[in-house]
Amino acid sequence: MHTDVTALLFEAANLLAVGMVVVFLFLSLLIGAVTGIAWLCAKFPDEIGSPQTVLESKSATSIVHEGEIPQPVIAAIAAAITQYRSKR
């Protein structure tokens, strides 16, 4: 009986060590990938999706000026408030 418990404890310690190593390697890989992407974005800032490029691709009618709320959004909010008040 004593050897069964000892064997189970060794197996649990082994599983714990393997799990911790796998998590450490995964997190290290994730940190390396994020660092690499940050380096690429710093090295080539104008290649993909800079804010100016995104704004230039939109039509003039779809751009919302700062502080303005589009009319459909106001209508949706008003309808939601009316529905909420009618239920209470």
N, C-alpha and C positions, 0 to 999 in steps of 0.2 A: 504493500500500500504506500509505503514511504517513497519508493522509487517512482511510482506513478505520479505523485504530486511533484517530485523533483523534475521529472521529464516534462510534465506539463508547464512548470515554471520556466524551464529552459526554452521550450517551444514558444511560450508567450514572450519571453525576452527577445528571442530571435525575430519573431513577428513584429515586435515593437521596433527593433533596430532597423529592419528592412523597411517598415512603413515610414520611419523618420528619415531614412536616407532617400527614399522615393520622393517624399514631400520636399526635402531640401533641394534635390536635383531639379524638381519641377519649378520651384520658386526661383532658383538660380537661373534656369533657362528663361523664365518669364521676365526677370529683371534684365537679363542680357538682351532679350528681344525688345523690350521697351526702350532700353538705352540705345540700341541700334537704330530703332525707328526715330528716336529723338535726334540722334546724330545725323541721320539721313535728311530729316526735315530741316535741320539747321544748315546742312551743306547745300541743299537744293530747295530753297524756300519758295521759289516762284513756279516750280514744276507742276504741282498738283493742288488744285483747290484753294488758292489764296483767296481771301475775302474779296479783293478787287475783281478777280476773274469771275467769281460767283455773281457779284452784283452786276457786272457787265453782261452776263448771259441772260439775266432776267429782263423782261420787257418793262418799259417805263410805267405801264399801268398796274403792274403787280407789285411794285415797290411801295411799301408802307413807310411814310415818313415817321421820324421819331416822335412819339407822343400821340400819334393818330391811331385810332382803333377802327378797323374795317367795319363797314355797316353790317355785313352778315354776322360778325361776331357779336356786335351789340344786340342784334335781333335774337340771336341764340341765347344770350345771357338774360335778356328780358323775358323770353319764353320760359326759361328755367326758373326764374324768380316767380313768375306768375303761377307756374305749376306747383312750385313748392308752397307758396302761400295758399293756394286753393286746397291743398291736402291738410293743412294745419287748422 
